[in-house]
Amino acid sequence: MQRRKKEPSNKYESKKSIFVIPQIVKIAGLRTDTKFKPTKPVSPIWGRKVVDVFVPEVKVVETGDVDTRYDTFRDEKARKISSDERSKYSEFTNIVTDESREQFLGSPVHTPQEEKVKAQTKEETIIKPIGVFKGATKPKSSSAFYDDHKEEKLKTVNYEPYKPAEPEPEIPKVPELDEFDIYHTPTTYSVEEALEMEQKLQTFEEPKVEIPVHEDVKEESEAKQHLKSDYKMPSVKMFSKKDLELDDQPEWLLKQVEVINSTLAQFTIDGRVVNTKKGPTVTRYEIELEAGVNVKRVNSIEDNLMMNLAASSIRIEAPIPGKPYVGLEVPNEVPEIVKFGNVVDTPEFTDYPDKPLRVALGVDIDGENIYTDIQKMPHGLIAGATNSGKSVCVNTILVSLLLKNSPEDLRLILIDPKMVELQPYNHLPHLITPVITDAKMAATALKWVVEEMEKRFRTFAENRSRDIQSYNRNLLNGFAEGEKMPYIVIVIDELADLMVVAAQDVENSIQRITQKARAAGIHLLVATQRPTTDVVKGTIKANIPTRIAFRVAGFVDSVTILDEKGAESLLGKGDMLFKETDQIIRLQGAWIPDSEIYQVTDFIRKHSEPNYVFQHEELQQKARVMMDLSDDLFVPVARFVVEEQRCSINSIQKEFSIGFNRAQMLVEALENNRIVSEAQGTVAREVLIKTIADLEEVLKNI
């Protein structure tokens, strides 16, 4: 018996039948509920010639000016269409009027009261020229005027006809006139007189009203006006110049090209020098590599290139930004000096009045003058070893600012712990305070800058300004109230000394200034000869994007300043790397001698006097108060002494459980703030403040 072969079944095929709802294409003969929606009939009341049929309802939305919509149907005289004229146009044959409606209904048509009032025609009044009243008598009083005319109709007043040709005589003014005696005297003017009057109206000036001013405010305003009017800018012509020979091709340059090509051939690097750029102190040789040659192979033979060229140092830029070449920078055998006069006596520096903080730095390898704007920096870090050109760079920046700004536009705070670098700028009208040489006083000055920054931001918020530029512009246009705000530039010549004495206060102030002070017009330039991580900390460096690096001791210092190597290979004496964005530019800094610095500062001091905001004594007092208030126990100890009316170191030690040295410092702080008297040998100190209320006033003033 043969078995029946089982047909293979598809395991993916569904065995269940598919349920399908039959679709009815057309339904005929089914009864449905029909809802009748009648349309509105047209009534014969709206006209006999209208066909009595059902018409769809049409909603007409009337928009626009009524007079403009019906201008088409008006004639030239803008009259109402008469019954004779209605037959001229077919559009008006079926118009239902009030007359036809009244004839059809057999009763008058109802008209709203508002339309009746509008339909009333006004009597035409003839407007006559105003003349002198005839027969008008002066009423005795205002009450008598109303009593006499209460039940009396208005009488017509006779006017004299106005004759322009004959001017009427002037009527003298009566000293005792009430408000009801009105005299109208028409006046005629010729064309020449009318033009003369119009010209007088155009040149009318409001009279100046003298407002009483307090003597102190008056003296201050006069001093500012005197400072503004008498200030004279130093000329850029007072600086010496020297032309650079950058286009020459000396013999030593051609020899170095041959040495570079032969060195590349020795290490089987397919490439050659195709171009040279001679700068003031270094020359850049542009090497073109063949296709497929790795750029890093040139970096691997850096020491061999320096040995064959007999150079003190070389710098490889692989590749040159914007060019398909590898740059090899080699020192010149005969370096050239870049004079400060060559950089500032150019239209690129003088013809930018809208950039008051544009400063000159030097000349790059291509021979182009390099400038930077402190507003865009907005803060800078300058670092380099001794005799590298760091202080000269600070001087060129300061002199550039003095050449373009008056004391009303720029104020300076100079901090010079070395006591010798920034002394030529002392007693200038641009200084907020004399040059600061004490580290503790410098920390106090930086705290004042932070307070000034917050004060400026509050002023911006009150006057709807975003930054110092918009505030001064709104002030000039009359949209803001206050005084013009100058830019403030703080220059710290040596940061390391400040970090040794008052590291915490200086670091906090610098951090706040670099974070927020740009919009307030406050900029910070920090210079140091020890760019280590304990001096240039991460919190300071993070908010200072612009870096100027001179020659440093090693690779680590270069990374601290620029975040990359290169500064250790510089030559010194003004050779710098300028990093404003991600791109680094090598340039030779401009050199300005001390004689020219004194020439500029003496010129300014000769024509303007210093105008300090605060003196060193005020800074010292504020620094002493801040030091006293730095101890958390100062206020509790002061209250304890006033309540007990006795002051002794032993009692303070027992009450607050502190040591002798701290208690002695607190007593000296109380003496400095005149809460207790000075020490009188074995006699106890006298408490000068008698009540707690007086103590609160003293603490508030502190």
C-alpha positions as CSV (number, residue, x, y, z in Angstrom):
1,M,0.0,0.0,0.0
2,Q,1.5,3.2,-1.1
3,R,1.6,6.1,1.3
4,R,0.1,9.3,0.1
5,K,2.7,11.9,-0.2
6,K,2.1,14.9,2.0
7,E,2.2,18.1,0.1
8,P,4.7,20.5,1.5
9,S,3.0,23.4,3.2
10,N,4.3,26.9,3.5
11,K,4.8,27.5,7.2
12,Y,4.5,31.3,6.6
13,E,1.0,30.9,5.0
14,S,-2.0,31.6,7.3
15,K,-4.4,28.7,7.6
16,K,-7.3,30.8,8.8
17,S,-9.8,32.3,6.4
18,I,-9.6,36.1,5.9
19,F,-12.6,38.0,7.1
20,V,-13.7,40.5,4.5
21,I,-16.5,43.1,4.7
22,P,-18.3,43.3,1.4
23,Q,-18.2,46.7,-0.1
24,I,-21.5,48.1,-1.6
25,V,-20.7,50.1,-4.6
26,K,-24.1,51.6,-5.1
27,I,-27.3,51.5,-3.0
28,A,-30.5,52.0,-4.9
29,G,-34.0,52.1,-3.5
30,L,-33.0,52.6,0.1
31,R,-35.2,54.9,2.1
32,T,-33.5,57.6,4.0
33,D,-34.8,60.4,6.1
34,T,-34.9,63.6,4.0
35,K,-34.6,66.8,5.8
36,F,-36.1,69.7,3.9
37,K,-34.2,73.0,4.3
38,P,-36.2,75.7,2.8
39,T,-34.5,78.9,1.5
40,K,-35.7,82.3,2.3
41,P,-38.2,83.6,-0.3
42,V,-37.9,87.0,-2.0
43,S,-40.8,89.2,-0.9
44,P,-42.5,91.5,-3.4
45,I,-42.1,94.2,-0.9
46,W,-38.6,94.8,-2.1
47,G,-39.9,95.7,-5.6
48,R,-42.5,94.7,-8.1
49,K,-40.1,93.8,-10.9
50,V,-38.2,91.2,-8.8
51,V,-39.1,87.6,-9.8
52,D,-40.7,85.7,-6.9
53,V,-38.3,82.8,-6.9
54,F,-36.2,81.1,-4.3
55,V,-32.6,82.3,-4.5
56,P,-29.7,81.4,-2.4
57,E,-28.8,83.6,0.5
58,V,-25.8,85.7,-0.2
59,K,-24.0,87.5,2.6
60,V,-22.3,90.7,1.4
61,V,-19.7,92.0,3.8
62,E,-19.3,95.7,3.3
63,T,-15.8,96.9,3.8
64,G,-13.9,100.1,3.1
65,D,-15.0,103.6,2.9
66,V,-18.7,104.1,2.1
67,D,-18.1,107.2,0.1
68,T,-15.4,105.5,-2.0
69,R,-17.6,102.5,-2.8
70,Y,-20.4,104.7,-4.2
71,D,-18.2,107.1,-6.1
72,T,-18.9,105.3,-9.3
73,F,-22.6,106.1,-9.2
74,R,-22.3,109.8,-8.3
75,D,-22.2,112.5,-10.9
76,E,-19.7,115.3,-11.0
77,K,-21.7,117.5,-8.7
78,A,-22.2,114.8,-6.1
79,R,-25.9,115.2,-6.1
80,K,-28.6,112.7,-5.2
81,I,-30.0,110.9,-8.2
82,S,-33.4,112.3,-9.1
83,S,-36.3,110.2,-10.4
84,D,-35.6,111.3,-13.9
85,E,-32.0,110.2,-13.8
86,R,-32.8,106.8,-12.4
87,S,-34.0,105.6,-15.8
88,K,-30.7,106.4,-17.4
89,Y,-28.9,103.4,-15.8
90,S,-30.2,99.9,-15.7
91,E,-28.6,99.4,-12.3
92,F,-31.0,101.9,-10.7
93,T,-34.3,100.7,-12.2
94,N,-35.1,98.3,-9.4
95,I,-34.0,100.5,-6.5
96,V,-36.7,100.6,-3.8
97,T,-37.0,104.1,-2.4
98,D,-38.9,105.4,0.6
99,E,-41.5,106.9,-1.8
100,S,-42.2,103.6,-3.6
101,R,-42.3,101.7,-0.3
102,E,-44.7,104.2,1.1
103,Q,-47.0,103.9,-1.9
104,F,-46.9,100.1,-1.8
105,L,-47.6,99.8,2.0
106,G,-50.1,102.7,2.2
107,S,-48.5,104.1,5.3
108,P,-45.4,106.3,6.0
109,V,-42.1,104.5,6.4
110,H,-40.6,104.5,9.9
111,T,-37.3,106.4,10.0
112,P,-34.9,106.2,13.1
113,Q,-34.4,109.3,15.1
114,E,-30.7,109.4,14.3
115,E,-31.3,109.5,10.6
116,K,-33.8,112.3,11.1
117,V,-31.2,114.4,12.9
118,K,-28.7,113.8,10.1
119,A,-31.3,114.6,7.4
120,Q,-31.9,118.0,8.8
121,T,-30.3,120.6,6.6
122,K,-28.2,123.2,8.2
123,E,-28.8,126.8,7.4
124,E,-26.0,128.3,5.4
125,T,-24.1,130.8,7.3
126,I,-22.0,133.5,5.7
127,I,-18.6,133.9,7.3
128,K,-17.6,137.5,7.3
129,P,-14.2,138.9,8.1
130,I,-13.7,139.9,11.7
131,G,-13.7,143.6,12.3
132,V,-14.2,146.0,15.2
133,F,-17.5,145.7,17.1
134,K,-20.0,148.5,16.7
135,G,-22.2,149.4,19.5
136,A,-20.8,146.8,21.8
137,T,-20.9,147.8,25.4
138,K,-18.7,146.6,28.1
139,P,-20.6,144.5,30.7
140,K,-20.2,145.4,34.3
141,S,-19.4,141.9,35.5
142,S,-19.4,138.3,34.3
143,S,-22.6,137.6,36.4
144,A,-24.4,140.6,34.9
145,F,-23.5,139.4,31.4
146,Y,-25.3,136.1,32.0
147,D,-28.3,137.7,33.7
148,D,-28.9,140.2,30.9
149,H,-28.7,137.5,28.2
150,K,-30.5,134.7,30.0
151,E,-33.9,135.2,28.2
152,E,-32.8,137.4,25.4
153,K,-32.2,136.2,21.9
154,L,-28.8,136.7,20.4
155,K,-28.5,139.9,18.4
156,T,-26.7,140.1,15.2
157,V,-23.6,142.2,15.3
158,N,-22.8,144.5,12.5
159,Y,-19.3,144.2,11.2
160,E,-17.3,146.7,9.2
161,P,-16.2,145.3,5.8
162,Y,-12.6,144.4,5.8
163,K,-10.5,146.3,3.3
164,P,-7.0,144.9,2.9
165,A,-5.8,148.0,1.0
166,E,-6.5,150.4,3.9
167,P,-4.8,149.2,7.1
168,E,-7.0,149.9,10.1
169,P,-5.6,152.1,12.9
170,E,-4.1,150.4,16.0
171,I,-6.3,150.2,19.0
172,P,-4.6,151.0,22.2
173,K,-4.7,148.3,24.9
174,V,-7.0,149.1,27.8
175,P,-5.4,148.2,31.1
176,E,-8.7,147.2,32.7
177,L,-10.1,144.6,30.3
178,D,-12.1,141.6,31.2
179,E,-12.1,138.3,29.4
180,F,-15.2,139.3,27.4
181,D,-13.6,142.4,25.8
182,I,-12.0,140.9,22.7
183,Y,-10.6,143.1,20.0
184,H,-9.5,141.5,16.7
185,T,-7.4,143.7,14.5
186,P,-6.4,142.1,11.2
187,T,-2.8,142.7,10.1
188,T,-1.5,142.5,6.6
189,Y,2.1,141.8,5.6
190,S,3.9,142.2,2.4
191,V,5.9,139.5,0.8
192,E,9.2,140.9,2.0
193,E,7.9,141.3,5.6
194,A,6.6,137.7,5.5
195,L,10.0,136.3,4.4
196,E,11.8,138.3,7.0
197,M,9.5,137.0,9.8
198,E,10.0,133.4,8.5
199,Q,13.7,133.9,8.6
200,K,13.5,135.2,12.2
201,L,11.4,132.2,13.2
202,Q,14.0,129.8,11.8
203,T,16.9,131.4,13.6
204,F,15.1,131.7,16.9
205,E,17.2,130.7,19.9
206,E,15.8,130.0,23.3
207,P,17.1,132.3,26.0
208,K,19.7,130.7,28.2
209,V,18.5,130.3,31.8
210,E,21.2,130.4,34.5
211,I,20.6,127.6,37.0
212,P,22.2,128.1,40.4
213,V,24.9,125.5,40.9
214,H,26.6,124.6,44.1
215,E,30.2,125.9,44.5
216,D,31.7,122.4,44.7
217,V,29.9,121.2,41.6
218,K,30.7,124.4,39.8
219,E,34.4,124.1,40.5
220,E,34.4,120.5,39.4
221,S,32.6,121.3,36.1
222,E,34.9,124.2,35.5
223,A,37.9,122.0,36.1
224,K,36.6,119.4,33.6
225,Q,35.8,122.0,31.0
226,H,39.3,123.5,31.5
227,L,40.8,120.0,31.2
228,K,38.8,119.3,28.0
229,S,39.6,122.6,26.3
230,D,43.3,122.9,27.2
231,Y,44.3,119.3,26.5
232,K,46.5,118.9,23.4
233,M,47.4,115.6,21.8
234,P,51.1,114.7,21.3
235,S,52.2,114.6,17.7
236,V,53.4,111.4,16.1
237,K,56.1,113.4,14.3
238,M,58.2,113.6,17.5
239,F,59.4,110.0,17.1
240,S,62.5,109.0,15.2
241,K,62.3,106.7,12.1
242,K,64.5,104.3,10.2
243,D,63.7,102.6,6.9
244,L,63.9,98.8,6.8
245,E,65.8,97.0,4.1
246,L,63.4,94.0,3.6
247,D,63.6,93.7,-0.1
248,D,67.4,93.0,-0.3
249,Q,68.8,89.6,-1.1
250,P,72.2,89.5,0.7
251,E,74.8,86.9,0.0
252,W,74.2,85.1,3.4
253,L,70.6,84.6,2.5
254,L,71.4,82.8,-0.8
255,K,73.9,80.6,1.0
256,Q,71.3,79.5,3.6
257,V,68.9,78.5,0.7
258,E,71.6,76.2,-0.6
259,V,72.2,74.7,2.8
260,I,68.5,74.0,3.4
261,N,68.2,72.3,0.0
262,S,71.2,70.1,0.5
263,T,70.1,69.1,4.0
264,L,66.7,68.0,2.6
265,A,68.5,66.0,-0.1
266,Q,70.7,64.3,2.5
267,F,67.7,62.9,4.3
268,T,65.9,62.0,1.1
269,I,63.1,64.5,1.6
270,D,61.8,65.6,-1.8
271,G,61.4,69.3,-1.4
272,R,63.2,72.6,-2.1
273,V,63.0,76.3,-1.1
274,V,60.7,78.2,-3.5
275,N,60.4,81.6,-1.7
276,T,62.0,83.7,1.0
277,K,60.6,86.4,3.2
278,K,63.2,88.6,4.9
279,G,62.0,90.2,8.1
280,P,63.6,92.6,10.5
281,T,65.3,89.9,12.6
282,V,64.4,86.5,11.0
283,T,63.9,85.2,7.5
284,R,61.3,82.7,6.6
285,Y,62.2,80.1,4.0
286,E,59.2,78.5,2.3
287,I,59.8,74.9,1.4
288,E,57.6,73.1,-1.2
289,L,57.4,69.4,-0.7
290,E,56.6,66.9,-3.4
291,A,53.4,64.9,-3.5
292,G,53.2,62.1,-0.9
293,V,56.0,63.5,1.4
294,N,55.0,63.6,5.1
295,V,55.2,67.1,6.6
296,K,56.4,65.7,9.9
297,R,59.6,64.5,8.3
298,V,60.8,68.1,8.2
299,N,60.2,68.4,11.9
300,S,62.3,65.3,12.5
301,I,65.4,66.9,11.0
302,E,65.1,70.2,13.0
303,D,68.4,69.7,14.9
304,N,70.3,68.8,11.7
305,L,69.0,72.0,10.0
306,M,70.0,74.1,12.9
307,M,73.5,72.5,12.9
308,N,74.0,72.9,9.2
309,L,72.8,76.5,9.2
310,A,75.0,77.3,12.3
311,A,72.0,79.1,13.8
312,S,71.3,79.8,17.4
313,S,67.7,78.7,17.1
314,I,65.2,77.9,14.4
315,R,61.5,77.6,14.3
316,I,59.5,75.3,11.9
317,E,55.9,76.2,11.0
318,A,54.5,73.1,9.2
319,P,52.5,74.1,7.3
320,I,52.2,77.9,7.0
321,P,48.6,78.9,7.6
322,G,47.0,79.7,4.2
323,K,49.9,78.5,2.1
324,P,50.9,75.0,0.8
325,Y,54.5,75.4,2.1
326,V,56.5,74.5,5.2
327,G,58.0,77.6,6.9
328,L,61.5,77.5,8.3
329,E,62.4,80.7,10.3
330,V,66.1,81.4,10.7
331,P,67.7,84.4,12.5
332,N,69.3,87.0,10.3
333,E,73.0,87.6,10.4
334,V,72.4,91.3,10.6
335,P,69.2,92.1,12.5
336,E,67.4,95.5,12.1
337,I,65.7,97.7,14.6
338,V,62.0,98.6,14.2
339,K,61.5,102.2,15.3
340,F,58.3,103.1,17.1
341,G,57.9,106.1,14.8
342,N,57.7,103.9,11.7
343,V,54.7,102.1,13.1
344,V,52.6,105.0,14.5
345,D,53.2,107.6,11.9
346,T,51.0,105.8,9.3
347,P,47.4,106.2,8.3
348,E,46.7,102.7,9.6
349,F,47.2,104.1,13.1
350,T,46.1,107.7,13.0
351,D,43.1,107.4,10.7
352,Y,41.0,105.4,13.1
353,P,39.1,107.8,15.4
354,D,36.4,105.2,16.1
355,K,39.1,102.9,17.6
356,P,40.6,104.8,20.5
357,L,42.3,101.8,22.0
358,R,44.2,100.7,18.9
359,V,47.8,100.2,19.8
360,A,51.0,99.5,17.8
361,L,53.0,96.4,18.4
362,G,55.6,96.0,15.7
363,V,56.4,94.5,12.2
364,D,55.9,90.9,11.1
365,I,58.1,88.8,8.8
366,D,56.3,90.1,5.7
367,G,57.1,93.7,6.7
368,E,53.5,94.6,7.6
369,N,52.8,96.8,10.6
370,I,50.9,94.9,13.3
371,Y,48.2,96.6,15.4
372,T,45.7,95.4,17.9
373,D,42.6,96.8,19.5
374,I,42.3,96.5,23.2
375,Q,38.5,96.6,22.9
376,K,38.6,93.4,21.0
377,M,41.4,91.7,23.1
378,P,39.7,92.5,25.7
379,H,42.4,91.6,28.2
380,G,46.1,90.6,27.6
381,L,48.8,88.5,29.2
382,I,52.4,89.6,28.4
383,A,55.1,87.2,29.6
384,G,58.8,86.9,29.0
385,A,62.2,86.4,30.7
386,T,64.5,89.3,31.6
387,N,65.9,91.3,28.7
388,S,63.4,89.8,26.3
389,G,61.5,93.1,25.5
390,K,58.5,92.7,27.8
391,S,58.8,96.1,29.4
392,V,59.4,97.8,26.1
393,C,56.2,96.3,24.8
394,V,54.3,97.7,27.8
395,N,55.7,101.1,27.0
396,T,54.7,101.0,23.4
397,I,51.2,100.1,24.4
398,L,51.0,103.0,26.9
399,V,52.4,105.6,24.5
400,S,50.0,104.4,21.8
401,L,47.1,105.0,24.1
402,L,48.4,108.5,25.1
403,L,48.7,109.5,21.5
404,K,45.0,109.0,20.7
405,N,43.1,109.6,23.9
406,S,42.4,112.6,26.2
407,P,41.8,112.2,29.9
408,E,38.0,112.3,29.2
409,D,38.3,109.3,26.9
410,L,40.8,107.2,28.8
411,R,41.9,106.7,32.5
412,L,44.8,104.5,33.6
413,I,45.7,102.6,36.7
414,L,49.4,101.6,36.7
415,I,50.8,99.1,39.1
416,D,54.6,98.9,39.2
417,P,56.0,96.7,42.0
418,K,59.5,97.2,40.6
419,M,59.1,101.0,41.2
420,V,61.2,101.9,38.1
421,E,59.4,100.7,35.0
422,L,56.3,102.9,35.0
423,Q,57.5,106.0,36.8
424,P,57.8,108.1,33.7
425,Y,54.0,108.1,33.5
426,N,53.5,109.5,37.0
427,H,51.5,112.8,37.4
428,L,49.7,112.4,34.1
429,P,46.1,113.6,33.8
430,H,45.1,110.2,32.6
431,L,45.9,108.5,35.9
432,I,43.1,107.7,38.4
433,T,45.7,107.5,41.1
434,P,49.5,107.9,41.2
435,V,51.5,104.9,40.1
436,I,51.0,102.2,42.7
437,T,54.2,100.4,44.0
438,D,52.8,98.7,47.1
439,A,51.3,95.2,46.7
440,K,48.6,95.7,49.4
441,M,47.6,99.0,47.9
442,A,47.4,97.4,44.5
443,A,45.0,94.7,45.8
444,T,42.8,97.6,47.2
445,A,42.9,99.4,43.8
446,L,41.8,96.2,42.0
447,K,38.8,96.0,44.4
448,W,38.0,99.6,43.6
449,V,37.9,98.6,39.9
450,V,35.5,95.8,40.7
451,E,33.2,98.3,42.5
452,E,33.4,100.7,39.6
453,M,32.5,97.9,37.2
454,E,29.4,97.1,39.2
455,K,28.5,100.7,39.4
456,R,28.7,101.1,35.6
457,F,26.5,98.1,35.0
458,R,23.8,99.6,37.3
459,T,24.1,102.8,35.3
460,F,23.7,100.9,32.0
461,A,20.6,99.1,33.3
462,E,19.0,102.4,34.3
463,N,19.7,104.0,30.9
464,R,18.8,100.9,28.7
465,S,22.4,100.6,27.4
466,R,24.2,97.3,26.8
467,D,27.8,98.5,27.0
468,I,30.0,101.7,27.3
469,Q,29.8,102.5,23.6
470,S,26.0,102.4,23.5
471,Y,25.8,104.4,26.7
472,N,28.1,107.2,25.5
473,R,26.2,107.2,22.2
474,N,22.8,107.5,23.9
475,L,24.3,110.2,26.1
476,L,25.4,112.2,23.1
477,N,21.9,111.9,21.5
478,G,20.1,112.8,24.6
479,F,18.7,109.4,25.4
480,A,20.6,108.9,28.6
481,E,21.4,110.9,31.7
482,G,24.7,111.2,33.4
483,E,28.3,111.9,32.5
484,K,30.5,110.4,29.8
485,M,32.3,107.3,30.8
486,P,36.0,106.9,29.9
487,Y,37.7,103.7,29.2
488,I,39.8,102.3,32.1
489,V,43.0,100.3,31.3
490,I,44.8,98.6,34.2
491,V,48.5,97.7,33.6
492,I,50.2,95.4,36.0
493,D,54.0,95.3,35.3
494,E,54.8,92.3,37.5
495,L,52.1,89.9,38.6
496,A,54.4,87.6,40.6
497,D,55.1,90.2,43.3
498,L,51.3,90.7,43.9
499,M,50.7,87.0,44.1
500,V,53.3,86.7,46.8
501,V,51.8,89.4,49.1
502,A,48.0,89.2,48.4
503,A,47.4,86.2,46.2
504,Q,43.8,85.5,47.2
505,D,42.6,89.1,46.9
506,V,44.4,89.8,43.7
507,E,43.3,86.5,42.1
508,N,39.6,87.1,43.0
509,S,39.7,90.7,41.6
510,I,41.5,89.7,38.4
511,Q,39.0,86.9,37.9
512,R,36.0,89.2,38.3
513,I,37.5,91.9,36.1
514,T,38.4,89.5,33.2
515,Q,34.9,87.9,33.3
516,K,32.7,90.9,33.2
517,A,34.6,94.1,32.7
518,R,34.7,94.2,28.9
519,A,31.2,95.7,28.5
520,A,31.9,98.3,31.2
521,G,34.9,99.5,29.2
522,I,37.5,98.2,31.7
523,H,40.5,96.3,30.3
524,L,43.4,94.6,32.0
525,L,47.0,94.0,30.8
526,V,49.1,91.7,33.0
527,A,52.8,91.3,32.5
528,T,55.1,88.9,34.3
529,Q,58.6,87.5,33.9
530,R,57.8,84.3,35.7
531,P,55.0,82.6,33.7
532,T,54.7,79.6,36.0
533,T,51.4,77.9,37.0
534,D,51.6,79.3,40.5
535,V,51.6,82.8,39.1
536,V,49.5,82.5,36.0
537,K,46.8,80.3,37.4
538,G,44.1,78.6,35.3
539,T,41.4,81.0,36.6
540,I,43.3,84.0,35.4
541,K,44.5,82.5,32.1
542,A,41.1,81.2,31.1
543,N,39.5,84.6,30.8
544,I,42.5,86.3,29.0
545,P,42.4,85.2,25.4
546,T,45.1,87.5,24.0
547,R,48.7,86.4,24.8
548,I,52.0,88.0,23.9
549,A,55.0,85.7,24.5
550,F,58.6,86.8,24.5
551,R,61.6,84.5,25.0
552,V,61.1,82.2,27.9
553,A,63.4,79.7,29.7
554,G,61.8,76.4,28.5
555,F,59.1,74.5,26.8
556,V,56.8,74.4,29.9
557,D,56.7,78.2,30.2
558,S,55.8,78.5,26.5
559,V,52.9,76.0,27.0
560,T,51.8,78.1,30.1
561,I,51.6,81.2,28.0
562,L,50.6,80.0,24.5
563,D,49.3,76.5,25.3
564,E,51.9,75.3,22.8
565,K,55.6,75.4,22.1
566,G,57.6,78.1,20.3
567,A,58.4,80.8,22.8
568,E,61.5,79.0,23.9
569,S,63.0,79.4,20.4
570,L,62.7,83.2,20.2
571,L,65.7,85.4,20.0
572,G,64.9,88.0,22.6
573,K,65.1,91.8,22.3
574,G,61.6,92.3,21.0
575,D,61.2,89.0,19.1
576,M,57.7,87.9,20.1
577,L,54.8,85.6,19.3
578,F,51.4,87.3,19.3
579,K,48.3,85.1,19.8
580,E,45.0,87.0,19.4
581,T,42.9,84.1,18.1
582,D,43.9,80.5,17.4
583,Q,46.6,81.8,14.9
584,I,50.0,82.8,16.2
585,I,52.0,85.6,14.5
586,R,55.7,86.1,14.9
587,L,56.8,89.8,14.8
588,Q,59.5,92.1,15.9
589,G,58.3,94.6,18.6
590,A,58.7,98.3,18.1
591,W,61.5,99.9,20.1
592,I,60.9,103.3,21.8
593,P,63.8,104.8,23.8
594,D,63.4,106.4,27.2
595,S,64.1,109.9,25.8
596,E,61.0,109.7,23.5
597,I,58.8,108.4,26.4
598,Y,59.8,111.3,28.5
599,Q,59.3,113.6,25.6
600,V,55.6,112.5,25.3
601,T,54.9,112.5,29.1
602,D,56.5,115.9,29.6
603,F,54.5,117.4,26.7
604,I,51.3,116.1,28.3
605,R,52.2,117.3,31.8
606,K,53.1,120.7,30.4
607,H,49.6,121.3,29.0
608,S,47.5,119.4,31.6
609,E,47.5,118.9,35.3
610,P,46.8,115.6,37.0
611,N,43.2,114.9,38.0
612,Y,43.3,112.0,40.5
613,V,40.1,110.3,41.6
614,F,41.8,109.2,44.9
615,Q,45.3,109.5,46.4
616,H,47.5,106.8,48.0
617,E,46.5,107.9,51.5
618,E,42.9,107.0,50.8
619,L,44.0,103.6,49.4
620,Q,46.1,103.0,52.5
621,Q,43.2,103.9,54.8
622,K,40.9,101.7,52.8
623,A,43.4,98.8,52.8
624,R,43.8,99.1,56.6
625,V,40.1,99.1,57.1
626,M,39.7,96.1,54.8
627,M,42.4,94.3,56.8
628,D,40.6,95.1,60.0
629,L,37.3,93.9,58.7
630,S,38.9,90.7,57.3
631,D,38.8,89.2,60.9
632,D,35.3,87.7,61.6
633,L,35.6,88.6,65.3
634,F,36.1,92.4,64.7
635,V,32.4,93.3,65.0
636,P,31.7,91.0,68.0
637,V,34.8,92.2,69.9
638,A,33.8,95.9,69.2
639,R,30.3,95.3,70.7
640,F,31.8,93.5,73.6
641,V,34.2,96.3,74.4
642,V,31.5,99.0,74.1
643,E,29.0,97.0,76.3
644,E,31.7,96.4,79.0
645,Q,33.2,99.9,78.6
646,R,36.7,98.4,79.1
647,C,39.3,97.0,76.7
648,S,42.0,94.6,77.6
649,I,43.7,91.8,75.7
650,N,43.1,89.3,78.6
651,S,39.4,89.9,78.7
652,I,39.1,89.4,74.9
653,Q,41.1,86.2,75.1
654,K,38.8,84.8,77.8
655,E,35.6,85.9,76.2
656,F,36.3,84.7,72.7
657,S,38.8,81.8,73.4
658,I,41.6,83.1,71.1
659,G,45.3,83.5,71.3
660,F,47.3,86.5,72.4
661,N,48.5,87.5,68.9
662,R,45.0,87.6,67.4
663,A,43.6,89.5,70.4
664,Q,46.4,92.1,70.1
665,M,45.6,92.5,66.4
666,L,41.9,93.0,67.2
667,V,42.7,95.7,69.8
668,E,45.0,97.5,67.3
669,A,42.1,97.3,64.7
670,L,39.8,98.9,67.3
671,E,42.4,101.6,67.9
672,N,42.8,102.3,64.1
673,N,39.0,102.8,63.8
674,R,38.9,105.1,66.9
675,I,36.8,102.8,69.0
676,V,39.3,102.7,71.8
677,S,42.1,105.1,72.6
678,E,45.9,104.5,72.2
679,A,47.9,102.5,74.8
680,Q,49.0,104.6,77.8
681,G,51.5,102.4,79.4
682,T,50.0,100.5,82.3
683,V,46.8,102.5,82.3
684,A,43.9,100.7,80.6
685,R,42.7,101.9,77.2
686,E,39.7,104.3,77.2
687,V,36.6,103.3,75.3
688,L,35.7,106.2,73.0
689,I,32.3,104.9,71.9
690,K,29.8,105.0,74.8
691,T,26.6,103.3,73.3
692,I,25.8,100.5,70.9
693,A,23.9,103.0,68.6
694,D,27.0,105.1,68.2
695,L,29.0,102.0,67.4
696,E,26.5,101.0,64.7
697,E,27.0,104.4,63.1
698,V,30.8,104.0,63.2
699,L,30.6,100.5,61.7
700,K,28.3,101.8,59.0
701,N,30.7,104.5,58.0
702,I,33.6,102.1,57.9
